[in-house]
């Protein structure tokens, strides 16, 4: 199921949570709550073996196949979240920092401030499986200290006010 960002925005963006498992911006739920950040990031997408050797140094024997196997196992066994801030920013709210976002979920509606968007995460995968049968997600509001402040279960609509 897809969710559309609607309301007082310049661009109405459609979100498809089923594709987020392939998105490089996803984060393991455990890492988010533990606030782990390695701080080191490769800035280009060319992962051919010779570029890898330049960046990481040559490994003997080559470990690329076992790393791919480990990454596949991680996808099948881990729980993942993705930050909603980039998607909310792409929609370009007319009110900018003063805007409010209404999340419609299982227990009703919750209104949150647009300026707090960096703390909004979509929890879409649990132990390698979709969180909900139809592919929707739970919204996590996580503080700077890595503590989950709020969880909105089964988000069905996002509207800017």
Backbone as ProteinMPNN parsed JSONL, in Angstrom:
{"seq_chain_A": "XXXXXXXXXXXXXXXXXXXXXXXXXXXXXXXXXXXXXXXXXXXXXXXXXXXXXXXXXXXXXXXXXXXXXXXXXXXXXXXXXXXXXXXXXXXXXXXXXXXXXXXXXXXXXXXXXXXXXXXXXXXXXXXXXXXXXXXXXXXXXXXXXXXXXXXXXXXXXXXXX", "coords_chain_A": {"N_chain_A": [[0.845, -1.18, 0.0], [0.473, 2.25, -0.674], [1.368, 5.553, 0.47], [0.338, 8.872, 0.384], [1.759, 12.094, 0.561], [0.018, 14.793, 1.477], [-1.929, 17.867, 1.414], [-1.0, 21.089, 2.58], [1.25, 21.537, 0.689], [3.833, 21.962, -1.786], [4.528, 19.917, -3.584], [2.906, 16.892, -4.041], [3.808, 14.008, -2.715], [4.339, 10.532, -3.242], [4.672, 7.77, -1.149], [6.171, 4.609, -1.018], [6.384, 2.139, 1.044], [7.227, -0.511, 0.68], [9.451, -0.522, -0.928], [11.539, 0.445, 0.533], [13.308, -1.319, 1.726], [15.336, -1.711, -0.037], [16.614, 0.671, -0.083], [19.441, 2.673, 0.503], [19.506, 4.386, 2.616], [18.284, 3.295, 4.79], [18.191, 2.228, 8.227], [19.373, 0.097, 10.782], [17.153, -0.824, 13.327], [18.078, -1.294, 15.927], [20.539, 0.038, 15.88], [19.72, 2.678, 15.56], [18.332, 3.193, 17.963], [20.427, 2.852, 19.692], [21.984, 4.849, 18.907], [24.225, 4.632, 17.153], [26.795, 5.701, 15.127], [29.04, 5.505, 12.579], [30.475, 7.445, 11.304], [32.168, 7.384, 9.124], [32.115, 7.415, 5.696], [31.729, 6.183, 2.427], [31.881, 8.046, -0.47], [31.139, 7.622, -3.108], [29.432, 5.573, -5.525], [30.604, 3.493, -6.85], [31.486, 0.322, -6.57], [33.378, -1.482, -7.447], [35.833, -4.055, -7.44], [38.542, -3.154, -7.664], [38.404, -0.417, -6.961], [37.566, -0.709, -4.366], [39.773, -1.893, -3.262], [41.564, 0.236, -3.302], [40.397, 2.02, -1.48], [39.934, 0.497, 0.922], [42.077, -1.153, 1.146], [43.882, -4.031, 0.038], [42.538, -7.297, 0.341], [43.378, -10.536, 1.323], [42.379, -13.771, 1.47], [40.058, -12.684, -1.147], [37.101, -11.136, 0.1], [34.615, -10.388, -0.74], [32.414, -11.968, -1.679], [31.592, -13.364, 0.631], [30.904, -11.207, 2.2], [28.688, -10.2, 0.805], [26.93, -12.313, 1.205], [26.632, -12.159, 3.972], [25.406, -9.639, 4.16], [22.971, -10.146, 2.868], [21.857, -12.003, 4.645], [21.593, -10.34, 6.837], [19.58, -8.572, 5.913], [17.434, -10.319, 5.892], [17.036, -10.917, 8.54], [17.02, -8.7, 10.243], [15.629, -5.713, 11.831], [14.334, -2.754, 10.431], [14.44, 0.828, 9.992], [13.607, 3.982, 8.468], [14.587, 7.297, 7.93], [12.222, 9.922, 7.865], [12.566, 12.561, 7.208], [13.902, 13.463, 4.712], [11.903, 12.871, 2.766], [9.728, 14.353, 3.666], [10.786, 16.89, 3.378], [11.156, 17.012, 0.589], [8.557, 17.351, -0.278], [8.044, 20.006, 0.174], [6.764, 22.044, 2.206], [4.393, 24.68, 2.426], [4.177, 26.388, 4.612], [6.596, 26.097, 5.748], [8.882, 26.047, 8.365], [6.945, 26.472, 10.329], [4.908, 24.75, 9.853], [2.534, 22.108, 10.398], [2.221, 18.607, 10.794], [-0.071, 16.093, 10.166], [-0.494, 12.894, 11.231], [-2.276, 10.136, 10.38], [-3.397, 7.336, 12.033], [-3.7, 4.032, 13.562], [-4.892, 4.574, 16.112], [-6.187, 6.995, 15.802], [-5.64, 10.429, 15.085], [-2.573, 12.232, 15.008], [-0.929, 15.22, 15.626], [2.04, 16.698, 14.656], [4.988, 18.763, 14.84], [6.475, 20.247, 11.984], [9.078, 21.188, 12.115], [10.341, 19.373, 13.745], [11.019, 17.227, 12.209], [13.385, 15.744, 11.807], [13.431, 13.843, 13.757], [11.639, 11.899, 13.105], [10.919, 8.629, 12.2], [10.3, 5.915, 10.016], [9.219, 2.817, 10.818], [9.487, -0.037, 9.185], [10.175, -2.691, 8.781], [10.406, -5.779, 10.432], [12.387, -8.087, 11.911], [13.203, -9.01, 9.36], [10.835, -9.22, 7.961], [7.842, -7.719, 6.564], [6.389, -5.106, 8.464], [3.62, -4.699, 8.744], [0.924, -6.492, 7.234], [-0.074, -5.304, 4.856], [1.985, -3.662, 4.138], [2.271, -1.141, 5.301], [3.55, 1.247, 7.771], [4.972, 1.901, 11.072], [5.233, 4.913, 12.882], [8.048, 6.217, 14.383], [9.09, 8.379, 16.912], [12.015, 9.643, 17.756], [14.227, 10.677, 20.216], [17.13, 12.877, 20.625], [18.878, 11.514, 22.218], [18.537, 8.896, 21.572], [16.347, 7.63, 22.598], [13.189, 6.192, 22.324], [10.505, 8.215, 21.913], [7.854, 8.315, 21.154], [5.389, 6.256, 19.556], [3.566, 5.735, 16.726], [1.204, 3.634, 15.674], [0.664, 1.863, 12.706], [0.467, 3.775, 10.374], [-1.563, 5.504, 8.119], [-2.021, 7.746, 6.62], [-0.587, 10.886, 5.689], [-0.661, 14.243, 6.268], [-0.117, 17.638, 5.538], [-0.55, 20.641, 7.361]], "CA_chain_A": [[0.0, 0.0, 0.0], [1.248, 3.484, -0.745], [0.871, 6.686, 1.248], [0.619, 10.13, -0.297], [1.913, 13.287, 1.376], [-0.955, 15.73, 0.928], [-2.216, 19.059, 2.21], [-0.418, 22.384, 2.266], [2.599, 21.289, 0.15], [4.029, 22.293, -3.202], [4.539, 18.665, -4.337], [2.302, 15.755, -3.351], [4.735, 12.899, -2.93], [3.828, 9.214, -2.914], [5.641, 6.906, -0.49], [5.915, 3.171, -1.126], [7.245, 1.518, 2.056], [7.75, -1.817, 0.263], [10.729, -0.354, -1.622], [12.554, 0.982, 1.437], [14.29, -2.339, 2.086], [16.432, -1.568, -0.999], [17.135, 2.031, 0.046], [20.68, 2.724, 1.286], [19.32, 5.261, 3.779], [17.661, 2.572, 5.896], [19.042, 2.064, 9.403], [18.907, -0.958, 11.672], [16.437, -0.265, 14.473], [18.956, -1.365, 17.101], [21.551, 1.099, 15.755], [19.061, 3.962, 15.795], [18.048, 3.353, 19.383], [21.711, 2.927, 20.394], [22.63, 6.039, 18.326], [25.536, 4.298, 16.598], [27.153, 6.292, 13.84], [30.465, 5.27, 12.393], [31.095, 8.691, 10.871], [32.971, 7.201, 7.927], [31.212, 7.083, 4.612], [32.272, 6.221, 1.085], [31.024, 9.034, -1.109], [30.762, 7.292, -4.468], [28.723, 4.301, -5.562], [31.344, 2.502, -7.623], [32.016, -0.643, -5.619], [34.148, -2.513, -8.113], [36.886, -4.593, -6.578], [39.776, -2.361, -7.642], [38.144, 0.786, -6.158], [37.501, -1.155, -2.983], [41.151, -2.11, -2.823], [42.169, 1.545, -3.071], [39.822, 2.623, -0.278], [40.054, -0.325, 2.122], [43.276, -1.985, 1.128], [43.626, -5.336, -0.55], [42.354, -8.387, 1.292], [43.716, -11.864, 0.817], [41.674, -13.929, 0.206], [38.968, -11.729, -1.344], [35.976, -11.416, 1.005], [33.419, -9.753, -1.258], [31.297, -12.919, -1.74], [31.095, -13.634, 1.983], [30.262, -9.979, 2.666], [27.367, -10.159, 0.184], [26.123, -13.32, 1.891], [26.329, -11.6, 5.289], [24.452, -8.538, 3.964], [21.684, -10.761, 2.556], [21.356, -12.565, 5.893], [21.191, -9.192, 7.665], [18.285, -8.101, 5.412], [16.406, -11.302, 6.204], [16.908, -11.146, 9.976], [17.058, -7.471, 11.034], [14.519, -4.758, 11.805], [14.839, -1.534, 9.826], [13.692, 2.084, 9.958], [14.159, 4.965, 7.542], [14.243, 8.657, 8.319], [11.21, 10.532, 7.002], [12.907, 13.96, 6.938], [14.093, 13.798, 3.285], [10.632, 12.795, 2.046], [8.92, 15.498, 4.095], [11.402, 18.085, 2.795], [10.903, 17.007, -0.855], [7.189, 17.815, -0.51], [8.112, 21.467, 0.298], [5.623, 22.631, 2.916], [4.259, 26.12, 2.202], [4.393, 27.093, 5.876], [7.986, 25.818, 6.098], [9.166, 25.592, 9.728], [5.764, 26.603, 11.184], [3.897, 23.784, 9.422], [2.205, 20.967, 11.246], [1.963, 17.397, 10.01], [-1.032, 15.203, 10.812], [-0.317, 11.48, 10.914], [-3.469, 9.353, 10.674], [-2.929, 5.997, 12.395], [-4.667, 3.121, 14.186], [-5.565, 5.152, 17.274], [-6.729, 8.315, 15.489], [-4.748, 11.377, 14.412], [-1.594, 12.908, 15.863], [-0.347, 16.38, 14.958], [3.422, 16.943, 15.058], [5.6, 19.944, 14.224], [7.369, 20.007, 10.844], [10.46, 21.495, 12.503], [10.881, 18.201, 14.451], [11.032, 16.138, 11.229], [14.604, 14.925, 11.901], [13.222, 12.797, 14.768], [10.598, 10.988, 12.619], [11.429, 7.451, 11.501], [9.292, 4.93, 9.628], [9.613, 1.437, 11.125], [8.783, -0.77, 8.135], [10.595, -4.086, 8.708], [10.685, -6.379, 11.729], [12.996, -9.412, 11.748], [13.253, -9.368, 7.954], [9.494, -9.291, 7.387], [7.085, -6.466, 6.611], [5.824, -4.857, 9.787], [2.182, -4.951, 8.605], [0.651, -7.313, 6.059], [-0.266, -4.5, 3.647], [3.19, -2.899, 3.852], [2.331, 0.154, 5.971], [4.619, 1.351, 8.757], [4.761, 2.613, 12.329], [6.07, 6.106, 12.99], [8.785, 6.359, 15.633], [9.658, 9.692, 17.202], [13.189, 9.29, 18.553], [14.95, 11.841, 20.716], [18.551, 12.976, 20.306], [19.594, 10.544, 23.036], [18.24, 7.556, 21.086], [15.201, 7.065, 23.313], [11.922, 6.267, 21.586], [9.59, 9.073, 22.659], [6.471, 8.035, 20.776], [5.2, 5.313, 18.444], [2.232, 5.778, 16.134], [1.071, 2.331, 15.033], [-0.082, 1.687, 11.459], [0.208, 5.072, 9.742], [-2.282, 5.328, 6.857], [-2.104, 9.008, 5.866], [0.242, 11.998, 6.16], [-1.208, 15.476, 5.703], [0.462, 18.888, 6.036], [-1.523, 21.695, 7.665]], "C_chain_A": [[0.891, 1.243, 0.0], [0.568, 4.577, 0.079], [1.265, 7.956, 0.506], [0.731, 11.254, 0.719], [1.044, 14.359, 0.746], [-1.07, 16.963, 1.809], [-1.51, 20.285, 1.676], [1.05, 22.236, 1.819], [2.646, 21.66, -1.319], [3.935, 21.03, -4.058], [3.897, 17.563, -3.498], [3.11, 14.52, -3.699], [4.091, 11.593, -2.488], [4.947, 8.378, -2.313], [5.217, 5.451, -0.654], [6.855, 2.452, -0.16], [7.838, 0.172, 1.638], [9.096, -1.704, -0.449], [11.858, 0.079, -0.699], [13.609, -0.048, 1.837], [15.508, -2.26, 1.164], [17.123, -0.212, -0.901], [18.369, 2.034, 0.952], [20.558, 3.6, 2.52], [18.68, 4.552, 4.966], [18.697, 2.348, 7.008], [18.492, 0.89, 10.201], [18.289, -0.309, 12.902], [17.317, -0.247, 15.718], [20.007, -0.249, 17.077], [20.947, 2.473, 16.02], [18.855, 4.198, 17.286], [19.323, 3.412, 20.221], [22.51, 4.149, 19.938], [24.053, 5.75, 17.869], [25.709, 4.998, 15.269], [28.644, 6.115, 13.68], [31.196, 6.504, 11.887], [31.92, 8.581, 9.605], [32.065, 6.721, 6.809], [31.942, 7.176, 3.283], [31.336, 7.086, 0.267], [30.711, 8.746, -2.573], [30.226, 5.874, -4.498], [29.444, 3.213, -6.349], [32.022, 1.54, -6.664], [32.753, -1.778, -6.328], [35.336, -2.883, -7.242], [38.129, -3.706, -6.529], [39.601, -1.053, -6.881], [38.106, 0.444, -4.68], [38.912, -1.368, -2.429], [41.852, -0.793, -2.53], [41.682, 2.124, -1.745], [40.147, 1.826, 0.976], [41.361, -1.095, 2.213], [42.917, -3.361, 0.608], [43.487, -6.385, 0.536], [42.697, -9.701, 0.614], [43.204, -12.872, 1.814], [40.562, -12.899, 0.064], [37.729, -12.115, -0.522], [34.653, -10.887, 0.48], [32.214, -10.694, -1.28], [30.729, -13.197, -0.352], [30.432, -12.394, 2.576], [28.862, -9.852, 2.083], [26.422, -11.138, 0.87], [25.704, -12.81, 3.273], [25.286, -10.492, 5.183], [23.054, -9.089, 3.665], [21.063, -11.341, 3.819], [20.858, -11.449, 6.816], [19.826, -8.655, 7.234], [17.147, -9.029, 5.815], [16.154, -11.461, 7.699], [16.785, -9.876, 10.813], [15.77, -6.668, 10.918], [15.064, -3.421, 11.332], [13.865, -0.372, 9.966], [14.335, 2.963, 8.889], [13.694, 6.346, 8.002], [13.248, 9.263, 7.347], [11.558, 11.956, 6.594], [13.113, 14.258, 5.449], [12.79, 13.804, 2.489], [9.743, 13.991, 2.389], [9.463, 16.798, 3.503], [11.158, 18.166, 1.288], [9.513, 17.54, -1.177], [7.1, 19.343, -0.457], [6.842, 22.068, 0.888], [5.592, 24.135, 2.695], [4.558, 26.916, 3.467], [5.819, 26.928, 6.382], [8.118, 25.372, 7.552], [7.956, 25.674, 10.658], [4.682, 25.577, 10.861], [3.693, 22.691, 10.472], [1.894, 19.792, 10.323], [1.015, 16.519, 10.808], [-0.767, 13.787, 10.299], [-1.59, 10.75, 11.345], [-3.006, 7.913, 10.892], [-4.042, 5.21, 13.074], [-5.494, 3.766, 15.29], [-6.116, 6.553, 17.021], [-5.745, 9.169, 14.709], [-3.802, 11.995, 15.442], [-0.962, 14.025, 15.051], [1.048, 16.636, 15.533], [3.964, 18.149, 14.307], [6.54, 19.538, 13.095], [8.828, 20.231, 11.247], [11.121, 20.335, 13.243], [11.074, 17.013, 13.524], [12.259, 15.23, 11.318], [14.461, 13.79, 12.913], [12.187, 11.766, 14.331], [11.232, 9.858, 11.81], [10.279, 6.499, 11.208], [9.856, 3.543, 9.909], [8.814, 0.528, 10.195], [9.116, -2.254, 8.085], [10.925, -4.59, 10.104], [11.167, -7.812, 11.52], [12.927, -9.91, 10.304], [11.909, -9.464, 7.264], [8.847, -7.912, 7.419], [6.447, -6.323, 7.982], [4.318, -5.131, 9.8], [1.949, -5.661, 7.282], [0.53, -6.5, 4.782], [0.908, -3.559, 3.366], [3.273, -1.537, 4.511], [3.34, 0.12, 7.115], [4.13, 1.986, 10.048], [5.693, 3.817, 12.329], [6.727, 6.12, 14.369], [9.256, 7.795, 15.743], [10.78, 9.413, 18.195], [13.932, 10.555, 18.937], [16.423, 11.791, 20.353], [19.382, 11.948, 21.074], [19.312, 9.099, 22.629], [17.076, 6.887, 21.788], [13.937, 7.267, 22.476], [10.923, 7.05, 22.424], [8.134, 8.754, 22.37], [6.457, 7.036, 19.631], [3.75, 5.418, 18.002], [2.094, 4.523, 15.281], [0.185, 2.424, 13.804], [-0.509, 3.024, 10.859], [-0.424, 4.838, 8.371], [-2.323, 6.589, 6.004], [-1.194, 10.042, 6.52], [-0.253, 13.261, 5.474], [-0.559, 16.688, 6.365], [-0.665, 19.903, 6.275], [-0.815, 23.027, 7.74]], "O_chain_A": [[1.951, 1.251, 0.625], [-0.633, 4.529, 0.344], [2.402, 8.09, 0.053], [-0.091, 11.364, 1.629], [1.295, 14.789, -0.38], [-0.385, 17.081, 2.826], [-1.432, 20.494, 0.465], [1.964, 22.736, 2.474], [1.624, 21.67, -2.005], [3.337, 21.055, -5.133], [4.309, 17.331, -2.362], [3.096, 14.049, -4.836], [3.383, 11.55, -1.482], [6.035, 8.281, -2.881], [4.052, 5.105, -0.455], [8.005, 2.183, -0.508], [8.855, -0.244, 2.192], [9.812, -2.699, -0.561], [13.019, 0.08, -1.107], [14.705, 0.331, 2.251], [16.595, -2.696, 1.541], [18.124, 0.018, -1.579], [18.343, 1.462, 2.042], [21.428, 3.559, 3.389], [18.546, 5.143, 6.037], [19.901, 2.288, 6.76], [17.277, 0.711, 10.286], [18.839, 0.645, 13.453], [17.295, 0.72, 16.479], [20.327, 0.336, 18.112], [21.584, 3.33, 16.632], [19.166, 5.27, 17.804], [19.316, 3.954, 21.327], [23.566, 4.455, 20.492], [24.975, 6.514, 18.155], [24.856, 4.895, 14.388], [29.423, 6.524, 14.54], [32.415, 6.599, 12.029], [32.337, 9.603, 9.06], [31.338, 5.74, 6.961], [32.684, 8.128, 3.037], [30.122, 6.887, 0.302], [30.066, 9.568, -3.224], [30.52, 5.069, -3.614], [28.917, 2.109, -6.49], [33.011, 1.888, -6.019], [32.748, -2.914, -5.852], [35.778, -2.094, -6.406], [38.711, -3.524, -5.46], [40.536, -0.605, -6.217], [38.562, 1.222, -3.842], [39.192, -1.056, -1.272], [42.655, -0.716, -1.6], [42.477, 2.66, -0.973], [40.583, 2.392, 1.979], [41.696, -1.63, 3.27], [41.774, -3.801, 0.728], [44.218, -6.372, 1.526], [42.336, -9.932, -0.54], [43.608, -12.8, 2.974], [40.158, -12.295, 1.058], [37.361, -13.288, -0.461], [33.653, -10.934, 1.197], [31.106, -10.278, -0.94], [29.511, -13.259, -0.182], [29.498, -12.512, 3.369], [27.939, -9.441, 2.785], [25.251, -10.829, 1.089], [24.563, -13.005, 3.693], [24.383, -10.407, 6.016], [22.061, -8.553, 4.156], [19.862, -11.186, 4.042], [19.838, -11.594, 7.489], [19.0, -8.316, 8.082], [16.026, -8.579, 6.052], [15.162, -12.075, 8.092], [16.471, -9.967, 12.0], [14.941, -6.904, 10.039], [16.13, -2.993, 11.774], [12.65, -0.553, 10.047], [15.463, 2.717, 8.461], [12.546, 6.525, 8.409], [13.409, 9.135, 6.133], [10.903, 12.512, 5.712], [12.544, 15.231, 4.955], [12.6, 14.66, 1.625], [9.092, 14.566, 1.517], [8.696, 17.7, 3.167], [10.973, 19.26, 0.753], [9.311, 18.122, -2.242], [6.155, 19.915, -1.001], [5.963, 22.537, 0.165], [6.626, 24.798, 2.763], [5.132, 28.002, 3.396], [6.202, 27.571, 7.359], [7.496, 24.379, 7.931], [7.942, 25.002, 11.689], [3.648, 25.54, 11.527], [4.56, 22.408, 11.3], [1.373, 19.965, 9.221], [1.26, 16.232, 11.98], [-0.813, 13.524, 9.098], [-1.94, 10.744, 12.525], [-2.315, 7.339, 10.05], [-5.183, 5.667, 13.15], [-6.696, 3.515, 15.38], [-6.483, 7.236, 17.977], [-5.093, 8.689, 13.782], [-4.18, 12.244, 16.586], [-0.513, 13.809, 13.926], [1.213, 16.774, 16.745], [3.446, 18.509, 13.25], [7.314, 18.591, 13.237], [9.716, 19.529, 10.763], [12.346, 20.309, 13.361], [11.275, 15.895, 13.998], [12.183, 14.061, 10.942], [15.28, 12.871, 12.929], [11.877, 10.849, 15.092], [11.981, 10.097, 10.863], [9.396, 6.298, 12.042], [10.852, 3.14, 9.309], [7.612, 0.34, 10.385], [8.416, -3.014, 7.416], [11.627, -3.926, 10.866], [10.427, -8.65, 11.006], [12.631, -11.079, 10.053], [11.858, -9.768, 6.073], [9.246, -7.046, 8.198], [6.018, -7.307, 8.584], [3.799, -5.723, 10.746], [2.69, -5.455, 6.321], [0.98, -6.945, 3.726], [0.833, -2.742, 2.448], [4.258, -0.827, 4.306], [3.921, -0.928, 7.395], [3.03, 2.534, 10.114], [6.816, 3.74, 11.829], [6.046, 6.045, 15.392], [9.765, 8.364, 14.777], [10.533, 8.999, 19.328], [14.228, 11.398, 18.091], [16.909, 10.786, 19.836], [20.462, 11.56, 20.63], [19.798, 8.172, 23.277], [16.841, 5.695, 21.594], [13.66, 8.364, 21.991], [10.536, 6.616, 23.508], [7.276, 8.904, 23.24], [7.393, 6.975, 18.834], [2.828, 5.218, 18.792], [2.792, 4.37, 14.278], [-0.906, 2.991, 13.852], [-1.693, 3.361, 10.84], [0.102, 4.077, 7.56], [-2.62, 6.526, 4.811], [-1.046, 10.073, 7.742], [-0.265, 13.345, 4.246], [-0.462, 16.762, 7.59], [-1.605, 20.003, 5.488], [-1.451, 24.051, 7.986]]}, "name": "protein", "num_of_chains": 1, "seq": "XXXXXXXXXXXXXXXXXXXXXXXXXXXXXXXXXXXXXXXXXXXXXXXXXXXXXXXXXXXXXXXXXXXXXXXXXXXXXXXXXXXXXXXXXXXXXXXXXXXXXXXXXXXXXXXXXXXXXXXXXXXXXXXXXXXXXXXXXXXXXXXXXXXXXXXXXXXXXXXXX"}
